[in-house]
Amino acid sequence: MEPKKSPVEVGQPLLPVQQDPPQYSIGFPPSESYPSTSGQPVQHYGAPAASIQYIQGPYPGQTVVTVQPPVNVSFTPLTNPEPDYLPYSIFTLLCCCLPLGSAALVYSITTRDANVFGHQPIASKNSRMARILNHVSVAIGLLFWLICVINIIRLVIVISSYS
């Protein structure tokens, strides 16, 4: 089987040898430095190489709006803050009933925020809701533990009756 002959003879360079391009210090050379091999004019791509001055500032026709923060912003905490029940909420979250405890924790935190910002009605409402959710969570937790203890006692009685 004969090896296939390539269109280029062996020993011939694939591309014509050109002169070394001139050395540039930074970036790529401009496209005019490379000669055209086919005699056709050189096509330039991209942005023109002319120097362009950039002006910093708004675009023409653009409206600039400057917004300043309000001058007298002060939050007066309540003189008689509502109780936030935060430790009670954390206890019910961890030990009693997770869903109700987490809801009570959220209401406790919002009560604390309302106390800081001076919103008495919101603090009162959230404090009451946190207390209610904490009480219900403790009741559900106690009921759950009571049912577990009763079932363990019944299990011990059943096991001892078989012996």
HUGI-V317179 format. One record per helix or strand. SS is the DSSP state (H for helix, E for strand). FROM is the first residue (numbers start at 1). TO is the last residue. Records with the same first field share a line. If there is no record, write none. Layout:
SS: FROM-TO ; FROM-TO
This chain:
H: 31-33 ; 86-95 ; 98-117 ; 120-162
